[in-house]
Amino acid sequence: MVDPVATTAMMDPAGLKAIGAGLAVGLTGLASGIAEKDIGAAAVGAMAENESLFGKGLILTVIPETIVIFGLVVALLIS
Amino acid sequence: MLKPKQMSRAVIVGHKDIMEETIEALHSSNLFHLENYNEDGSGLKLGRPFENAGDVSKKLIQLRSISSFLGVKKSDAPKQKVNTVLNDLESKLDKLDEEVTAKTEQRSELESRLKELETLAKDLAPFSAIPIEMELYRNYENIAVFAGTVKENVGPAISKVTSTYEMEYDQNTGTVALFVKKEDEATVSEILSNFEFRELRIPEISGIPQTLLAGIEKEEADILKQIESLETDISSIKEKYSEFILASEELLAIESEKAEAPVKIATSEHTFMIDGWVPEDGVAGLESIVNTATNGRAFVSVQEITKQDTDIIPIEYDNPKVARPFQEIMNLYARPKYNEIDPTTLIFISFPLFYGMILGDIGYALILLALAMGIKKMVKSDAVKPLMNVLIYCQVSTLIFGILYGEFLGFPLASLHTDHGTVPGLIAGFETITLFASPIAGEVITYPIHRTHIVMTMIAATALIGVLHINFGYVIGFINEKRNHGFAAAMFEKGSWLVVELGIILAVLGYTGTAPTQIIGIIVFLIGFVMLVKGEGVKGPIELPALLSNALSYTRLIAVGLSSIYIASTVNLIAFDMILPQGGIIAAVGAILVFIFGHALNTVLSIIAPGLHALRLQYVEFFGKFYEGGGRKYNPFGYIRKYTEE
């Protein structure tokens, strides 16, 4: 039998919120990283060919960054 | 402002006799963007370079190879008179070339000898403990010589098969020198192979290995010394000639540019025709320069710019001086086209604004301001200066927002009383003043604005800023489009977005019961939607959700700022936890170290994070709404002299 008192102590709402906020930032951070890695590699490759592509490369690379910003916003909303 | 410099197309025509004078005049004016002529079967041919072209470029190549060999760097050398440089160019260049060639030859000889010695020493090394002269290893008729390495002493095994042999064995390196009779060669070789015998190369040299090695070492040291003295000679040559090299390289580059210019120009048998672009305010100046140089024999005519020419008009920025550093940021993306709005002055306002909103900390602003000013003063590079200016503008904005937010290195300046207790401020007696209640989440707007306590309000406010900024982009897009394709196209492509947004706002107002506009809102939205499909095709509806994601993307203005605050206050917390309970010297030193390193790290992050995020908001969210870019750089035919003067 699970002790109900212990369960409530474990399931502290504030703690769960913190876990949720952490997951929101962490997972979206990973997602941004995964999305950016291919773009970044391709952008660096393109820049090696033609340096004037820096601006476009930077833009394309940071587009998925919005994901982690949303994660951060969600984390702020939770906590 | 908001527009690239107005350009005029000018064609200069004249007799070939005066081509040289004309080119000379154009080059010195540094105004005329020369348009390369392509042979198009109209009978006009490309010109031939001037007679001196070959000679000049030969000298230039000679000089540049010397310059790169010596490693002459750009410096603040005083300007030299063109005539003096020209007069002794020939003699000095030959002399310099001679000196440098002699030194390089000497050096490469020495270096190759050094390499030889190194190989020899490597070959000799295994024999060093064996006192047999090297010439004794060779040239026998009846004796077989084995010289090599074995894994252990092979002597006992050899003595089993033959008694007539001579052997030297070095325990340390495993080197063996074995002399046997020719007829025993096969048997001995078999035995040796059991001992993992590996033959060594015997260097073609005579003498005892040990003495030879000592001699080689001495010679190596000697050569190294000689190379060193050559290096000092070379660097003193560099010192002596570097001003001459810089000045004459510039001079020759100018001469070569002029001499090669005719190959870009259309010529007939007796005439030439130079086509190109001049800033509108420079036309009169150009005309008078060409007229004086040719006594009015060359004819400058300003052509009308046709519609298909607008894509190839070279672009020169035309911005007020304060906004000019931001041209670098524009160049990073793309130069504007001739007939679109140049947003440099707009990002001159919005980029520092966003940067300041994100960072908003007095401490970091002061640190970075000092840093940027210092770098600007110390580094004279033309590439760094505008970036430092951008950084300075950003820091001024950060300072203003820092005062607004009341933050210093992550500490709140004013103390704040909340339901959960009091947050003490850095300045004693500076109390937070309550201004009014925010309509969102029951938060209270105060002065200074405590960002960490009104997150919800800030998120809403930043998203609202986003909506405004994006719509500003649509309006500019509308103006661009109207200029290029007329009002209807502008209305369908850019105006439709505004209509869609209006529809959404009306519908939402109706839905929440604020105003009875739900139906009207939906109708307006549908009208906007149809316009959008007509203007942008399938792409329009697909991009519709971007309205929301783009606006939400501006929440980074608060989100990234909060992460910066939290890093700073964590550093402060750790530092103070170390020092507060018991104190002591070690704790104090540790706390100071944590404080300095933590804030140094956050300072670096404070350039990168707000900078990149503010930049991205310009590039992706803002420029995406109106900007095309891709204009050609205005690159006038001429040269900005650095090391010489007339």
Boltz contact constraints between the chains, C-beta under 6 A:
constraints:
  - contact:
      token1: [A, 54]
      token2: [B, 332]
      max_distance: 6.0
  - contact:
      token1: [A, 55]
      token2: [B, 332]
      max_distance: 6.0
  - contact:
      token1: [A, 55]
      token2: [B, 333]
      max_distance: 6.0
  - contact:
      token1: [A, 59]
      token2: [B, 619]
      max_distance: 6.0
  - contact:
      token1: [A, 59]
      token2: [B, 620]
      max_distance: 6.0
  - contact:
      token1: [A, 62]
      token2: [B, 616]
      max_distance: 6.0
  - contact:
      token1: [A, 66]
      token2: [B, 553]
      max_distance: 6.0
  - contact:
      token1: [A, 69]
      token2: [B, 556]
      max_distance: 6.0
  - contact:
      token1: [A, 69]
      token2: [B, 559]
      max_distance: 6.0
  - contact:
      token1: [A, 72]
      token2: [B, 559]
      max_distance: 6.0
  - contact:
      token1: [A, 73]
      token2: [B, 555]
      max_distance: 6.0
  - contact:
      token1: [A, 73]
      token2: [B, 559]
      max_distance: 6.0
  - contact:
      token1: [A, 76]
      token2: [B, 455]
      max_distance: 6.0
